[in-house]
Each structure stands twice: as C-alpha cells, then as structure tokens.
C-alpha cells in the first residue's frame, strides 16, 4: 500500500498535468461514478444493512437515489457552470473583458461519516470532480462494510491517477491530516471538527465543515395532528434517528402535546408494529459505544418516557422513544441526541420557543409545523439555521438545487448540485485589457491634480456602470 505522501504526489502530478481540466474528462468521471452506484446497488444495500441494519427502502432513498439525482443534475448543468461569468463594468473598464473564472482548487480531502456512509462521501466527491479537482477519499471505519466496499469500487471505476481512497481509524486520519491539501471537506461531529480545523490551520488550508446540532421542531397554531405525526415520526426515526438533520426536540403547547402523543403512538405502531424490534423497517444503532451513550442520556434525563424506552444491547436496538416534561437544562437537551429518542418541551408561546431556540447554537435544520402562514413566517424570520422546512422534516436536503450546509457551530460552507461545484472551485477575478485609450489612462499617472482626481472618480464610480 502506498504511503500518504506517495498517494498525494501521484494525485498532484496528475493535477499539474491538466488532465482534470477538460469538461469531457469531468463528465466521463461523473458518468463512471454514476455507473458505480447503479451497477453495485445490491452490494450497497447489503453493506448498509450490515453496518446499520438499514432497510433497503431507506438505503435506496437516502444513499442511492439522492446520489444519482445529484449526479444527473450536475452533469446536465456542468457545461453552463464552467462558463466565464461576465460582470458589470464602469466607464474606465468599458473596453476590457471582465469576468469570473471558476478554477479547481487542486488536491482535496473528503472525510465521510458513518451514518450515511455512501451519500455523505460521494456527494462531496461529485462537487470535487465537477470542479476539476483530484481527491483523496476517507470513508468512516465505523461503517466498516461500506468502508470496504468504497475502497474496492472507487479504483475500479474512477481514474486511479486522480482519485484515491485512504482507509483507517482515528490515528490514520490524524496522520493524513498532517499533509497539505488544497481543501478539506469534513462531515461528522463538532468535537472531531475542531481537530480537523487545527490540523488545517498549519497549512492555511480552507475547510468545509458539515456538522450537526440540535435541530428543533416547533409546532404551533392550527395543525393537522395526524399528518404532523406521520411526518415527524418518519423524519425522526428514519435511520433510527441517526441523521444530522433529524428533528432533535419538539417545542409546542401543552394542548398540542396532549393531542400529539396519542397520534405518535398510533403512527409508530402503524410504521413499526406492536413490537418494533421485530420490524424490518427500523435501523439499529451503529455501534456499542453509541448505544451506551444514548442509554446514559436516557438514564440521566428528568423527563418522563411516554412511548418506548425499551432496549437490547446485543441487538444494538433502542425502541422509538418519546419523552415529555423535559426541561431546557435536561441531559437530553445538552447535546445532539443522534438516536431514536424524541424529547417534547412544552412552551405556551411561539415567541418563547423562538427565544429558547436562539439561546442555543445555530442548528443545521429548523422545522415548523403549522397551518398558519404567520407562524411559519414568524419562525423563519426570527431564527437562523442551515436549512429551514415547514410541515415536513429532512426532505429539503433531497433537492439538488438547494444548498445544504450549516451555519455557526452546525457547519461552514455548503454543497449539493451547483453549491458543491462552487465549494470546490476558486472564483478567479479576471480582467483582459489591451493598450487602447492609453491617453485616457494617463488620468491616473503623476503628476496628480484635482482635475484628474475628479475625472477618475467619475469614470470608476457606480454611476458610470454599464453592461456590455
């Protein structure tokens, strides 16, 4: 196996050769990446089931379709995205060509997580390839079956001169980060993100961080309780709650809570049966360590379990769980839950709920359920989050035209579709100027005078802007 330095040198040599620059090369690699996903759908389903007991339905929806949709979207639009973007000019630059040119950054590093181990590794790679970069791909060792599959398939389908997979655990990742990259794209926890940023700072490497946070769901005003329960349960317990955009807690009035809990009981039984552990449609916790963390959170909570609470350590199973009478200072409110546990906090006024949300770090996603447009508008305009969705959960991230990313502690930067292409591109300001009007340019040369200054201020001002 090549050392990190050998891998990087191979990729840098390829990048310097200019092989990744032509549109046709980028399209070819994206087409091969699409073939990788389509040809190996059965193996992908098997690996995800081995890692997370993820149902085939959820794997196809969240690991296969979202990737293939993004690939099709990117390939359809890439020829337009790479064109120069001409900008408005003023009188002083009237005869110049002034445009923004998108250029690849170079050799980039993509570090993926374990919860969606294919999607959250491949989608950044789509952006990196589209922008013309070479890439080192580091899958998560926690989702070991998918890690192994990615390492097997990437070299078979993509150019080995331009793309490489590096495997290993925390120490391997730490050693990898000691190398200089032109960009680092990391998806994972806030704790590890701090180490990534620290390592990147040594080389002044720009970083995109896709993190998480406690995504709130506010339920206020008139509401279709049954529809809300269906959408909330689906969004929360998809992948056993191990989604960075899953609703982490609910804020609502006591009256809404008292109507919502029975609806949740009904929907959970409808989705997973009377014995959820036997349901083929419910994923498992990824590891014993994460199972223990979640059970400790439940043990420390002061809230009351009204649904679920059962668990089986050998099966890494935790039942879909709902708690009420949870307070803001409860253990469940201290960190992102990242599991099938949903606390409900009762707050009688929407404005007070908004205040509670704003006291916490900015979330990756924020949800509001209401039939009243004023509730939706008030929540959207008085909060900040990476993404916002009304009357549904997590579905906004499936649209490639929308940027996906956090803000503040929930992440830096965004991707999906055009936004991934932009993340891995340098926007180079270009001005192509000839030798005409040299006499006019003499206005800027010494000896200076008030008349020259007056004319220059006029020719370069916004008032003299014109589009050509």
BASEDO-497423 format. One record per residue (C-alpha): x, z, y. Coordinates in steps of 0.5 Angstrom, whole numbers, plus 500, padded with zeros to 3 digits. Each point is the difference from the previous one (the first is absolute). Layout:
# BASEDO-497423
XZY...
# end
This chain:
# BASEDO-497423
500500500503498507501506505496500506506497504500494496493499500500501507506495501496495496494500504504500507504494497493496498497502507506498504500493496493499504496499493494504502499497507496493498493501499500497494504505497496506502494496498503499493502507499493503502497495495504503495498507502493498499502497493503506498494504502495495497504499493501507499493503502499503493507503500499503507493503497504503494505503505496503505496503494506503497502503507493503503495498494498496506493496498501492499495499505504505505506496499498493501496502506506504503506498497499492498494497505503504506507497499497493498496500506505501505505495497495495500498502508508500501501493497494497504503502506507501500501493503497502506503507501507497500499495505503502507495504505501497507499505505497499508505498505501501507503495505507502499500498493495494500505495497502505495498501493498507499497502493501506495503498493499504494506501496502504494503507500505499494500504494495505500498506495493501498499507496493501497496506498497502493492500502499492501507498497499493500496499506504504505506497497498493500496499507506502504504495496495495502502501507507500499500494496495496505505502506506497496504507498504502494497506497502506495494503497500507498494502495498507499503503494494505500495494497505498495496495496499496507507501502503497493495494501502498507507501498499495495496495503503499507506497498496495495496497506504501506507498503505505497505498506495502505496506497502506495497506497503506500498506496501507499498507503501504506507500499500493499496499506504504504507496498496494502498502507508501502500493500499496506493496500497496506494503499497506495492500498498506497494502497499508498500507502502502507505505497504494497499496506504505504506499495499492501500500508506505500504495495497494504503503507507500497500492501495500505495496495493499502495504496492498498497507497493499496499508499493503499497506503493504500495494501493503503493498499495502505493500498495501506494498503494496495503498494498496493503506496499496493504494503505505503501504494502494496505497505503507501501501492502493499506501506502507498500499492503493500507501496498508499501501508507497500499496506503501506494497504495504495495505504504507500495504503493500503497502506493501501494505502497505495494496499504494499504503495494503496497493499507497499502505494494498495501493502507500498498504493495494499505495501506503497496500493498493502507498500504504495494503496499507498507501497504497505507501496497495495498495505505493499499499508504506502507500501505506499505504504506496500505506497500507498503502507495497504495503495503507501500499508493498500498506496503505504497497506493502497502507498502501507494498503495504503494495500495500494500495495493497499502494496505499495506504499502499493507498498504498494508501501501496493496494503502501507493500501496503506493499501497497506499507504496501507501507504496503505501506505507497501503502507505497504506504498499500493505498495497493499500498507507502501503493496497494498497501493501493497496502494492500498499507504495499506499506505494500504500503507494502504501499507493499504502496506503493499505502506502506497502496494504495504504506503502502493502493498504499507503507498504497494505495499497493501497497494501494496493498500494504503493499498493501503493499496494500505494495501501502507505495504501505505503505495505494498502498507501507502504502494504493500502501508502507500504500494507497497501498493504494497493497498493501501494498496493502501495501494505499495507502497506497499497493500503498506507499497498495496499495506507496501498498507500508502507503501501506495504506502500507503502503507504506501501504494496495496505495501504495504498493500495495496499495495496495496499493502503498507502507501504500494504494502500503507503506498506497496501495506505500506496497506505497504499498507503493501501496507502493499503498507503493503504499506495498504498503507507503501499500507493504500504505495505501506495504503503506495507499502504503505500501506494503500495500505493503502497493499503498494497507497493498503500494496503502494494506500495495501503495494500505495494504502494501495496496506504494498499500493498493497499498493503493497
# end
